Amino acid sequence: MSQSIAQWLTDARLVLADSESAALDAELLIRFVLQVNRAWLYTWPDRELSASQLNELTILLERRRTGEPIAYITGVREFWSLPLAVSPSTLIPRADTETLIEWALELDLPARSRALDLGTGTGAIALALASERPRWSLSAVELNREAARLAGTNASNLGLDLNVLQGSWFEPVAGTFDLIVSNPPYIDPQDKHLSEGDVRFEPESALVASDHGLGDLKLIIEQAPDYLEPGGWLLLEHGYDQAEKVCEYLRMRGFLEVENRRDLGGNPRISGGKWQSDDGKE
């Protein structure tokens, strides 16, 4: 039975009725299968779909109906206007993390700064910075070997320079940096949201941390000064209810100008501070 693009979109929205983004999900799936942009899709709504296209769309629609994230289905997610390959070995880059990029770009740093992204996943943060600051030297650390390879692939596909290191946090790192950024695991293992939405499909190792979600944040704050230039900055993404504690840890460790920034939903999502040397000099 033949079906037009418009008919399939209408039916798909009904199948995905429980999703808050049913219309967008359906559109992204059909654009992925047809390999067309949005303008083309709505210019040719009466175009008939082939049997093979309908079969592929049926399979993908069922995957989305059961909750699998669109990004894992299509293998791509846009972040900071950069198309990034994603896989189940990585977190799906989220728009709220762009708040960290905005803050980093506001900082008064050397023209040829060295920057480090810890727990890079797809490479989203590091590559966004590289796209905006081509004279910077960017390094990224990732524990998961498959994710580290994916970050390197994204850098190559985008034509951006990124030194990807495989290992745990600062273990494979040498030298000092003008900026260290990270979106580490920060969810409490007992958090009920782990069984809801997209996070059900994302790697738990990239989501969950000990000490009620604060374990990795504490470790990074404690060790970062050993890898920061005097006057360098540390910026960290964290949970919506963790800003007060993260800022407290930063101040206790000796960071100055500690503050936090709010995400698109108005939640305090990014906290950071400026490092002073152990002798009190910036």
C-alpha positions in Angstrom: 0.0 0.0 0.0 1.5 3.3 -1.1 1.6 6.3 1.2 2.5 10.0 0.7 4.9 11.9 2.9 2.0 13.9 4.4 0.0 10.8 5.1 3.0 9.1 6.9 3.7 12.2 9.0 0.0 12.3 10.1 0.0 8.7 11.0 3.3 8.8 12.8 2.2 11.7 15.0 -0.7 9.5 16.2 1.7 6.6 16.9 3.9 9.0 18.9 1.0 10.8 20.6 2.5 10.1 24.1 5.6 12.1 23.2 5.7 15.8 23.8 7.7 16.2 20.6 5.6 13.9 18.4 5.5 16.2 15.3 9.2 16.9 15.5 10.1 13.3 16.1 8.2 12.2 13.1 9.7 14.9 10.9 13.3 14.0 12.0 12.7 10.3 11.3 11.4 10.8 7.7 14.1 13.4 6.9 16.7 10.9 8.1 15.4 8.1 5.9 14.9 10.3 2.8 18.1 12.3 3.5 16.4 15.6 2.8 16.1 19.0 4.6 13.0 20.5 6.1 12.3 22.8 3.2 12.3 19.9 0.7 10.0 17.8 2.9 7.3 20.4 3.0 7.7 21.3 -0.7 6.9 17.8 -1.7 4.2 16.5 0.8 2.4 14.5 -1.9 5.6 12.5 -2.9 4.9 8.8 -2.6 7.2 6.7 -0.3 8.7 3.5 -1.7 8.1 0.1 -0.1 11.7 0.0 1.3 11.3 3.6 2.7 8.1 2.6 4.4 9.6 -0.5 5.8 12.6 1.4 7.3 10.3 4.1 8.7 8.1 1.5 10.4 11.1 0.0 12.2 12.5 3.4 13.2 9.0 4.6 14.3 8.6 1.6 16.6 12.0 2.3 18.2 11.0 5.8 18.9 7.6 4.7 20.2 9.3 2.6 22.9 11.3 5.6 24.0 14.7 5.3 22.3 16.1 8.7 21.7 16.0 10.2 18.2 19.8 10.9 18.4 20.6 7.2 18.9 18.2 6.2 16.1 19.7 8.6 13.6 23.2 8.6 15.0 23.4 12.4 14.9 22.8 15.3 17.3 23.4 19.0 16.7 25.3 20.9 19.4 26.4 24.5 19.0 25.3 24.2 15.3 27.8 21.3 14.9 26.4 18.0 13.6 27.9 15.4 16.0 27.9 11.6 15.6 26.5 9.9 18.7 26.2 6.4 19.9 24.9 4.5 23.0 28.4 4.7 24.4 28.0 8.5 24.9 25.6 10.9 26.5 23.4 12.8 24.0 24.6 16.5 23.9 22.0 18.8 25.4 21.2 22.4 24.7 21.6 23.3 28.4 25.3 22.6 28.1 25.7 25.4 25.6 25.5 27.7 28.7 29.0 26.5 29.6 30.2 27.3 26.1 28.8 30.8 26.3 30.5 31.4 29.7 33.9 30.1 28.5 33.8 32.4 25.4 33.2 35.4 27.7 36.4 34.8 29.8 39.4 37.0 29.3 41.9 34.3 28.4 45.1 34.3 26.3 44.7 34.3 22.6 46.5 31.0 22.4 45.0 29.3 25.5 45.3 25.7 26.3 41.9 24.2 27.2 41.0 20.8 28.6 37.6 19.0 28.5 37.2 16.2 31.0 34.7 13.4 30.2 34.3 14.6 26.7 31.9 11.9 25.3 31.1 13.0 21.8 33.6 15.8 22.1 30.7 18.3 22.1 32.1 20.9 24.5 35.7 20.7 23.2 34.7 20.9 19.6 32.3 23.8 20.2 35.2 25.7 21.8 37.5 24.7 18.9 35.0 26.0 16.4 34.9 29.4 18.1 38.6 29.7 19.2 40.7 28.1 16.4 44.0 29.5 17.9 43.4 27.6 21.2 45.0 24.2 21.8 42.2 21.8 22.8 42.6 18.5 24.6 39.8 16.1 25.7 39.8 13.1 28.1 37.4 10.2 27.9 37.3 7.0 29.9 35.2 4.9 27.5 37.4 3.8 24.6 34.6 3.7 22.1 33.4 7.2 23.1 37.0 8.5 22.8 37.2 7.1 19.3 33.9 8.8 18.5 35.1 12.1 19.7 38.1 11.8 17.5 35.9 10.9 14.5 33.7 14.0 15.2 36.8 16.2 15.3 38.0 14.7 12.0 34.6 15.0 10.3 34.3 18.7 11.3 37.9 19.5 10.4 38.7 20.7 13.9 41.9 20.0 15.9 41.3 18.1 19.1 43.8 15.9 21.1 41.7 13.1 22.5 43.2 11.2 25.5 41.8 7.9 26.8 41.7 7.5 30.5 40.1 8.6 33.8 39.9 12.3 34.5 43.4 13.8 34.9 45.3 10.5 34.7 46.4 10.8 31.1 47.0 14.6 31.3 50.3 16.5 31.3 51.0 20.2 31.6 48.8 23.0 32.6 45.8 24.8 31.1 44.1 28.2 31.0 40.7 26.6 31.1 39.3 23.3 32.3 35.7 22.4 31.6 33.6 19.3 32.3 30.2 17.9 32.2 30.8 14.9 34.6 28.4 12.3 35.9 26.3 14.1 38.6 23.2 12.0 39.2 22.5 10.3 42.5 22.4 6.5 41.9 19.0 6.4 43.7 17.5 9.2 41.5 14.1 8.1 40.1 14.7 10.0 36.8 17.2 7.3 35.8 14.3 5.1 34.8 12.5 7.8 32.8 12.9 9.4 29.4 16.0 9.3 27.3 18.4 8.6 30.2 17.1 5.0 30.3 19.1 4.4 27.1 22.2 6.4 28.0 25.3 4.9 29.6 24.9 4.8 33.4 28.6 5.3 33.8 28.3 8.8 32.2 25.3 9.7 34.4 25.8 8.4 37.9 28.3 9.4 40.6 28.9 8.5 44.2 28.2 10.7 47.2 24.7 11.6 46.0 26.1 12.5 42.6 28.8 14.8 43.9 31.8 12.4 43.9 33.3 13.2 40.5 32.6 16.9 40.8 34.6 16.9 44.1 37.5 15.0 42.6 37.8 17.4 39.6 37.6 20.4 41.9 40.3 18.9 44.2 42.7 18.0 41.4 42.1 20.8 38.9 44.5 23.3 40.5 47.4 21.0 39.8 46.6 21.5 36.1 45.6 25.1 36.0 47.7 28.1 35.2 47.4 30.9 37.7 44.4 32.9 36.6 43.0 29.9 34.8 39.3 28.9 35.1 37.4 25.8 36.0 33.8 25.5 34.7 31.6 22.6 35.7 28.1 21.4 34.7 26.1 19.9 37.6 22.6 19.0 38.7 19.9 21.7 39.1 20.1 21.4 42.9 23.9 21.1 43.3 25.0 24.6 42.6 25.3 25.7 46.3 27.5 22.7 47.2 29.7 22.9 44.1 30.3 26.6 44.7 31.1 25.9 48.3 33.7 23.2 47.2 35.2 25.7 44.8 35.7 28.3 47.4 37.0 25.9 50.0 39.6 24.7 47.4 40.8 28.3 46.9 39.0 29.4 43.7 38.1 33.1 43.3 35.2 34.8 41.6 33.0 31.8 42.1 29.5 32.0 40.6 27.0 30.0 38.6 25.0 30.4 35.5 21.5 29.3 34.7 20.4 26.9 31.9 17.6 27.4 29.4 15.1 26.3 32.0 16.3 28.8 34.5 18.1 26.3 36.7 21.6 27.0 38.1 23.5 24.5 35.9 27.1 25.7 35.5 29.4 26.7 38.3 33.0 27.9 38.0 35.8 29.9 39.5 39.2 31.4 38.8 42.3 29.7 40.2 44.9 31.5 42.3 48.3 29.9 42.9 49.1 28.4 46.2 51.0 31.5 47.2 48.0 33.6 46.5 49.1 35.1 43.2 47.0 35.0 40.1 
